[in-house]
């Protein structure tokens, strides 16, 4: 299964994710999409990437149906976004001594997280980290570089995915 994300030419922070012939609206990075993704630039990377695993908040929703590996998010989970750290672009435990994104958030955007295999084989420091498919804010506000869908849409997409699933993010 290959998901395809096409940016909206009129509004680069929005797009459409195609899955099995169904079009789902999605939010993209605050800087649109980019072929030259860099840490902190707010862009969603262009390319085709594996979908690695799913994290979810068990106290907020049931375990998602998918063939991807699934793990419950823990209050101490984080994702390193410090290019100089050897754990860059990897799952870490908080309180982490360097910069890291908390995966346990008060808002609902990380209730379900799909790890997009961007910059992870091999990891290149500074090329970008924490690129996920996650829950969109109610107004589809731009992300920091991720792809975000309404929670029901994300759960529907997950049901179709197996361990060979990829996502293709097209250039604008």
Phi and psi in degrees as a GROMACS rama.xvg file:
@    title "Ramachandran Plot"
@    xaxis  label "Phi"
@    yaxis  label "Psi"
@TYPE xy
-120.04  117.633  UNK-2
-81.6224  144.26  UNK-3
-125.74  125.4  UNK-4
-108.485  123.287  UNK-5
-116.334  119.647  UNK-6
-66.6739  149.689  UNK-7
-79.5077  119.255  UNK-8
-63.4669  -23.1106  UNK-9
-85.0108  -26.7942  UNK-10
-141.337  91.63  UNK-11
-64.557  -11.6494  UNK-12
-89.9497  2.25261  UNK-13
-125.633  157.445  UNK-14
-161.658  -170.987  UNK-15
-128.054  131.745  UNK-16
-104.779  122.721  UNK-17
-98.117  130.569  UNK-18
-142.259  114.791  UNK-19
53.0368  39.4644  UNK-20
80.8424  1.13676  UNK-21
-103.261  132.346  UNK-22
-97.4052  125.505  UNK-23
-116.959  130.443  UNK-24
-67.4712  146.81  UNK-25
-145.059  157.674  UNK-26
-97.7366  146.215  UNK-27
-122.059  -177.108  UNK-28
-60.5975  152.883  UNK-29
-62.1493  -18.8444  UNK-30
-106.253  17.3986  UNK-31
76.3242  -144.917  UNK-32
-111.609  156.429  UNK-33
-149.395  142.166  UNK-34
-80.6948  -16.2857  UNK-35
-120.119  54.8942  UNK-36
-56.783  136.937  UNK-37
-136.733  153.131  UNK-38
-56.1459  127.824  UNK-39
81.3932  2.13198  UNK-40
-80.2398  -9.59153  UNK-41
75.3303  12.2206  UNK-42
-99.1023  148.258  UNK-43
-88.6427  128.945  UNK-44
-71.8295  141.369  UNK-45
-87.4685  139.564  UNK-46
144.228  -175.395  UNK-47
-113.31  128.293  UNK-48
-135.179  146.069  UNK-49
-69.0337  154.881  UNK-50
-102.213  115.509  UNK-51
-84.1593  -51.2522  UNK-52
-166.304  169.649  UNK-53
-122.642  136.797  UNK-54
-114.858  147.121  UNK-55
-147.776  155.066  UNK-56
-89.7328  102.869  UNK-57
-64.1336  -27.7928  UNK-58
-81.3475  -7.09297  UNK-59
-108.896  -26.757  UNK-60
-157.323  163.399  UNK-61
-71.8712  160.731  UNK-62
-58.8993  128.089  UNK-63
-63.3551  144.442  UNK-64
-81.9843  118.902  UNK-65
-169.503  160.359  UNK-66
-93.479  -4.99793  UNK-67
-70.4213  154.256  UNK-68
-61.0105  136.878  UNK-69
-123.704  134.76  UNK-70
-134.56  139.029  UNK-71
-71.8553  136.396  UNK-72
-72.2809  142.457  UNK-73
-112.115  147.391  UNK-74
-57.185  -17.4256  UNK-75
-100.355  9.53514  UNK-76
-80.4836  139.536  UNK-77
-145.97  174.136  UNK-78
-133.605  117.922  UNK-79
-66.201  126.929  UNK-80
-121.62  22.3903  UNK-81
-97.8362  105.297  UNK-82
-55.0146  -27.8899  UNK-83
-83.5891  -4.16018  UNK-84
-93.779  143.15  UNK-85
-66.8007  -15.6523  UNK-86
-92.9563  9.32209  UNK-87
-48.2743  134.32  UNK-88
59.098  38.2594  UNK-89
-138.311  159.016  UNK-90
-63.5921  134.059  UNK-91
-135.874  168.184  UNK-92
-100.498  134.754  UNK-93
-87.6747  154.127  UNK-94
-69.942  108.005  UNK-95
-88.6239  139.504  UNK-96
-71.0176  -9.32916  UNK-97
-125.511  -174.69  UNK-98
-69.3847  133.052  UNK-99
-153.937  149.422  UNK-100
-85.9052  124.715  UNK-101
-70.2099  131.552  UNK-102
-90.0438  -14.271  UNK-103
-100.642  96.5338  UNK-104
-112.886  155.065  UNK-105
-72.5941  -35.4202  UNK-106
-75.2944  -178.821  UNK-107
-102.302  5.59426  UNK-108
-65.8228  -25.2246  UNK-109
-106.073  22.1167  UNK-110
-62.0825  -32.9682  UNK-111
-134.863  127.947  UNK-112
-128.338  129.657  UNK-113
-110.143  120.56  UNK-114
-76.7592  118.062  UNK-115
-86.8257  130.132  UNK-116
-75.2458  55.7082  UNK-117
-94.8219  134.287  UNK-118
53.6321  45.9081  UNK-119
-129.478  0.526473  UNK-120
-149.195  76.3876  UNK-121
-90.8116  167.082  UNK-122
-79.9417  128.581  UNK-123
-112.54  113.136  UNK-124
-54.3296  131.394  UNK-125
87.7943  -6.7098  UNK-126
-82.6671  -8.16652  UNK-127
122.812  145.571  UNK-128
-143.427  167.997  UNK-129
55.289  47.2143  UNK-130
-93.0481  111.969  UNK-131
-125.349  163.815  UNK-132
-103.709  124.106  UNK-133
-144.767  -174.343  UNK-134
-76.9357  133.225  UNK-135
-77.6356  151.505  UNK-136
-68.4205  157.268  UNK-137
-53.7021  -30.8464  UNK-138
-98.4673  11.9904  UNK-139
55.0067  40.8489  UNK-140
-58.894  150.515  UNK-141
-58.0572  152.646  UNK-142
-97.268  -176.207  UNK-143
-92.0847  9.83994  UNK-144
139.553  0.719603  UNK-145
-92.7009  178.282  UNK-146
-111.544  124.473  UNK-147
-125.117  134.138  UNK-148
-125.574  158.23  UNK-149
-55.6882  143.332  UNK-150
-55.3772  -43.7689  UNK-151
-64.0462  -36.7687  UNK-152
-67.5155  -43.2901  UNK-153
-61.1393  -43.4872  UNK-154
-65.2479  -36.7381  UNK-155
-65.3313  -43.0078  UNK-156
-62.8766  -44.3392  UNK-157
-57.0384  -35.9014  UNK-158
-60.0815  -24.8882  UNK-159
-90.3803  -10.1538  UNK-160
-91.1067  139.813  UNK-161
-117.337  -175.362  UNK-162
-69.2801  -9.10495  UNK-163
-100.044  4.74264  UNK-164
-60.8685  143.169  UNK-165
-132.109  164.159  UNK-166
-127.384  130.551  UNK-167
-108.398  121.043  UNK-168
-105.493  115.292  UNK-169
-83.9939  153.88  UNK-170
-70.982  154.591  UNK-171
